[in-house]
């Protein structure tokens, strides 16, 4: 997993501890990630968990950062960090990072083939919560995944491992999503494409909100097939 870190923002004792962890992780490992500043260093998923648990993740990543995760059938996927301790967890004593997949790497699918705009019952939500989807992610990453409670407006709250961002979350709900450009996604070929949110359009029961190629949020029939960009939370 590749991540971006500014070591200069750490206190001297924190920097020494981090470098000590890096030295320990220099031997071959089955699951490891790279800490990048001017060179690549190695840390394990377990060590990332320790940084999150200590409440030091925001300092470690110098705010907005990213990590890479291996996904079966996809390869390496980049997740951008969009928030720290920003979620409603089952265990409020844990620290967390909210991650959003940078590119549109999964095939397009309807929000709901039946045209239902309720996130709780959507085809995309069922797919994202399925064991077959979750098990595609590398084991070390899966161990840090934390289901979270998500607000769905007029519809019931859901408890999700992976989820789509809501219209409200895209319009000021996270610290590191501030402009329409921050919402724009590209596919595996580098071409911009539209992608679903999890929000229902309030005017009827069969339309859902999506993000256009310019980053503007609009709505369309829920039975239409668009790409989607999963978000998730890792916590400890």
N, C-alpha and C positions, 0 to 999 in steps of 0.2 A: 504494500500500500504506500503510495507517495503522498506526502503531506508537505506543506510549506510552513516553515517555522522561522521566526526572528529571534535568535538566541540573545541578541543584545538587549531585548526587553526583559529578560529574566534577571533576577537577583543573583549575586555571585554564588551563593550556596545552592540555589535552584539550578544554575547552569552547571555547577560541578556535579550535582546529582544526576542531571540529564546526561551529561557526557559520560558519567560512570555507567549509566544504563546502556548507552550506545556501545561502549567498549565491551560490556558483557554480551551484547547481542551481535558481535561481529562474526561469530561462528555460524555455520549453515543452520538454518531453521526451516521447518516445514511452513510456518506461517510467520511472515515478517512484513514490516513496512519501512519505507524510507523517509527519513527526516531531512528535508532539503533546505539549505541556506546557500552556501557557496560550494557545497559538496554534498554527496549523498551519505547518510549515516543510516544505521539499522536499529529499529525498535520492534518489539513484538506487539501483537494485539493486547496481550496481557499488560504490557507496560503502558499502552495507551489507556487501558482501563484504569490503571493506577493514577494516571494524570487527571482523568475525568473525576475519579473518586475524591481526589484531593482538592477539587474545585479550581484547578490550575489550567484547565483547557483553554480558556480565552487568552490567558497570558502566553501559553505555549504556542498557540497558533497566531498570536499577534492580531487577534480579532478575526477578520475574514480569511479563512483558509480552505483547504480541500484535502480529501483523501481519495485513494484509489482502492477499489475492491474487485476481486476476481469473481465473475459470474459465469456459471456453466452455460454454454451456448452463446455467450456474448463476448467474453474475454474481459479485458480491463475496463471498468467503468469509473468515471470520476464523479464523486459526490462533493458538492460545495457545502460548507458550513454556513447556515443561514441564521442560527440562533444558539444561545447558551442558556441553559436552565429556563427555557421558554415554554415548556410543556406541562400539562397536567398528568403527572405520573401516578400510578397506583401507590408507589412508595415515594412520598414527598421528600424523604430524607436523602434521596439520590441526586447526584448532579448529572446533567445531560447535555448532549449536543444534538441539534436538529440538522439533518442532512437532506439535500435535495439533489437528485441526479442531474448532472449538467446537460447531458445530451439525450436525445430521444432514441433509445436503443432497442425498444420493444416494438413489436408490430402494432399497427393501429387496430383499435377495436371499438365497438359501440360502448357508450356509457351504459346503456341498457338496450338490449336487442328488442325489448318490449316497449321501449319508449318511455320508461318510468324514470323520472329525474330525481328519485330519492336515493341518496348515497348509500344508505344502509342496505338497500336491495339491489344495488347496481352490479352489473356483470364485472366491471373493473374492480370494484371492492372485493368481490368474491374471489377473483383471480389473485389479487395481491395478498389476501389472507391465507391462500391455500398452501398446504405443505409443499406441493410440487413447485410453487414459485419460491418460497422462502429457502428451500433446500438447495436452490441453485447458487446461493451465496456462500462464499468460503466460510468454513467452520468458526474461525476466530472472530470474524465479524458477527456471525449469527449469535455468538455467546454474549455479545454486548447489546444486541437489539432489545429495545424495551417498548412494549405496547403502551399506547397513550390514549387518553380520552380526547376525542375531537368534537368540537361544537359544529352542528350542522344547521344552524338557524332554526327554522320552524319545524325541522325534523328531529328525531331523537339523537342524542349523543351516541357516538360509536366508540368502540375500543379497538384500536387498529395497530398492527405491527408496521405495515406499509400503508401509505395513504397518499391522496393527491392534495395539494394545497387548495384552500378555499379562495373564493373571490376576495373575501375580507383579509385573509392572510397575505394575499398578493398585493393588496393595496394598503400596506402599512402595518401588517401584522408581525413582520419579522425585521430584526435590526439590519439585516444585510440584503433586503429587497426593497429598494427605494425608488426605482424608476421603471418605466416601461421596458427599457433596454435590459434590465435585470431579469425580466420575465421571458425574454426571447430564447427559444431553444432551436438547436439544429439536429438533424438526423445523422446517421452514421456516415453519410456522404458530405456532411458539412452544409447541407441545404436547410434553410430555415423552414419550419413547419409549425402548424397549429397544434395545440395540445389541450386536453381536458383539464378543468378544475373539478373539485368534488361538489361544487355548489349548484343547487337547483335555481333555475330562473323563477322568480316569484310570480310572474304573470300567468303561468299555466303549469300543468302537471307533466308535460312531456318535453321540456327544453332545459338544457343545462348550460352553465357558463364555460367558455373555453378561452384560451389565450391565442390571439392572432399572431401572424408572423412579425408584426411590428411591436408586439407586447401589449396591445390594447385588449381589454377583456370584453368579450361579447357573448352572445348566446345562440344556440342552434339546437335542432332536434336531437334528443338523447339517443335515438336509434342510429345516428350517423356515426361512422367509424373515424376516429381521430387518433393520433399518437397520444402518449401520456408519459409523464415524468414522475416516477415515485419519489416520495419523501419518506424518511424514517427517523427514528431517534435511537441513539446509543447512549447508554447510561450505566452508572455504577455508584 
